Structures are given as structure tokens and as C-alpha cells.
Amino acid sequence: MTAKATAMSGLVDEAATLLPALVRLRREIHSDPELGLELPRTQARILDALAPLELEITLGSALGSVAAVLRGGGQGPTVLLRGDMDALPMRERTGLDYAADADVMHACGHDLHVAGLVGAAQLLHAHRHELAGDVLFMFQPGEEVGDGAAMMIEEGLLLLSGSVPVAAYGIHVVPGEYGIFSTRPGPIMAGSLELGVTVLGRGGHASAPHLTVDPVPVVAELVTAMQAFVTRRFDVFDPVVLTVTQLRAGGAARNIVADTATLGASIRVLSAAAQQKVQSELPRLVSEIAAAHGCTAEVELSLLCPATVNDEATTAGVFEVLRDTFGEERVWLTPNPVMGSEDFSYVLEQVPGTYMFLRASPPDADLSSIAPNHSPDVVFDDAVLADQAAALAQLAMARLRPAE
């Protein structure tokens, strides 16, 4: 075994000694989940876990975030490591003895993300004199609502160490073959936009539609027109997914033509170019179709977060580090982007970095029937926390290795 491989395996062994405490922290957070941007109990647990370490702590002003800077032994660059904190509004059905007893649940693994990042901080603190630079730990609320990362950046996150990070890394647990890491260069997760349309017509009696300006045929035409929009105006190799999820018109009476009809849709994109094209062309398409029927349209098109795009050079380094640390068989190439969204994208717009997945279903789980993220039945094996912490720490150490 090479000296580098020995050092990497040593960090994995160190992480294993932290596992019992990380599992306890994860299960405390799991049983007491919080929503949104203000998570005082989760924040307090993070601060308690970090208290023994020599870190420069900054708390959020407009949100319950925790940012911590670890100073290394050299005057080098900064590396950012991120874990998100918030849960989802659903009642848990896992039957675990540490399950949440409320209408809130950690169904997306953010409890593991917090504990894993705490573990990485503990490992890196023990090796801080070997770092030719600093590490910035980003504990972020509000990922599920899409606001947290942008708000932390607005509050100065990226300058807390004194310099903008040169690399950023994040890990998201997902169901699947236990202990497998995967990522890809380029787009890894989609950007997300939401569309809301209100078509304004003139109501009346259903027996005399010619005396009305009926908005219902307009929203029906919009559904098909928007499907043609994404398949005929966008390159098939830079796809856009547009899904109409809401259609509403009228009230209890079936013989009344309504004054208005509304439509709601979710849109996913994989590039800044596709995002900009949607934002510039879709509202015009909606308004012009409404006008062709004698109606007007109020259009709200909001960006929840841009696409999460991995830096190619940084991601090549991630593959090398993870394979050296855990072995070739545990590191896979993600073949295609995931059309779900992630607001770590705001960090990666300003810092070259890599977002990756770690499969964490129990080893004995039936992979053909495991519940997905955001399911009230999803279960993650928190034994994976040791490898999660070791991976984040190893990536930071590799990037901050002193020049020989």
C-alpha cells in the first residue's frame, strides 16, 4: 500500500471511532426535526457538538444557519464543506424507535448530512496542522424551501475565512446499494422554476358561451402548447421538463362559465441557457395564447434554484480521492443528471466544486422496493456516517495538502 493510500485508510479508521457519537447526534436530530429557515434546536445541537473544537463560529442573522471556519497550519486557500439541516412536513411511518412523533420528518437525510459534517469537522480539527489552508463548514437550513444557500451567501458566507473558497463539496444520502458513492462532471441536478398562470376572461351562463370570454379552453390549450414548447424549442441534449400540476376553474355550479382559470406547473432545466430561454420565452407564449382567445394572462414565473453543475476538474479529483480512499468498486459514475433540484447550486455558481450522492439503504434492504427520498417510509442506515465524514474530510485534506 502506498503512503498516500495508507494515510487515506487511516482517516477512515479514525472516522469509525467517531461513529457512535455521530449516530447519537443523528438520531437526536431525526427524532426532533424542524422545518424551514429557523431551526433553533438543530442549531443548538450543532453548536454543542462543535464546542470542543477550535473554530470561528458565525450564526445567521435572517436564518438559523451555522458557519464555522477551521484554520489550518498554512496560509493557503479555503475549502467549503456543506450539510443541510431542515426536514419535511410529513408524518413518519418507518416504525424506528427514534422516529419523529410529529407532522415533520427527516425524509431526505438531512439529519445524516448534519452529523456527517460534524464528523468531518472533528476529523479535520485533529489534522488541522497538516492543512495548508482553511476549511469552511456550512450548516444550512432552508434547503427544502430553496432559500437557505442563497441567504447564507448574501450574509457573507463565502468571505468568512478571508478569501472565497477554491473548492466546495457536498454529499447527499440516497436510497440504494449501501456505501456506494456516485457523481458526474457537469450537471448533476436540475434547476427548478415554478409557473403560475391566471387567465382572465368574462363569465356567464354555460348555455350561452358565445356571450362569455371563456378562460377554460385557454388553459386547456396552454397545457398542450407548453408541451410543444419544451420539445420544439429546446435541444434534446439539453432537456427541459415541464409538468402541469394544477388546473382550476369555476365553483360548485356546473352551469356557470367562470371569469378566471388558473394553471400551475413545475419546470426543470439542466443549464443556464435553458433557464434563461424559459424565463424569456414562456411568459410571452402564455400571454399571446391568452390574447388570441380574447383573454389576458397574469404570469408568475419564479426561479427556485439554478441547475447544480459540477466543475469538471474538481470532480476528476473527487473520483481520484474517493477511489483511493474507498476502492474502485465503491465509486460509480452517475450516468445522467437527476431532475430533482438542490440549492447548493448557488454555491457552485461561485465556487468550483462537486456535489455527490452516497447510497445508504440498510445492507439487507430489498432494493426493488425501498422507499425513495421524501417518502414517509424512507430508512437510511446511519452506519454510513463514518464514511460520509471521512469522505468530506479526505476531500478537504487532499485539496489543502501542503506543497512538497
Buried (B, 14 or more C-beta within 10 A) or exposed (E): EEEEEEBBBEBBEBBBEBBEBBBBBBBBBBBBBBBBBBBEEBBEBBBEBBEEBEBEBBEBEEBBBBBBBBBBBBEBBBBBBBBBBBBBEBEBBBEEEBBBEBEBBBBBBBBBBBBBBBBBBBBBBBBBEBBBBBBBBBBBBBBBEBBBBBBBBEBEBBEBBEBBBBBBBBBBBBBBBBBBBBBBBEBBBBBBBBBBBBBBBBBBEBEEEEEBBBBBBBBBBBEEBBEEBBEEBBEEEEBBEBBBEEBEBBEEEEEBBBBBBBBBBBBBBBBEEBBEBBBEEBBEBBBEBBEEBEBBBBBEBEBBBBBBBBBEEBBEBBBEBBBBBBEEEBBBEBEEBBBBBBBBBBBBBEBBBBBBBBBBBBEEBEEEEBBEBEBBEBBBBBBBBBBBBBBBBBBBBBBBBEEE
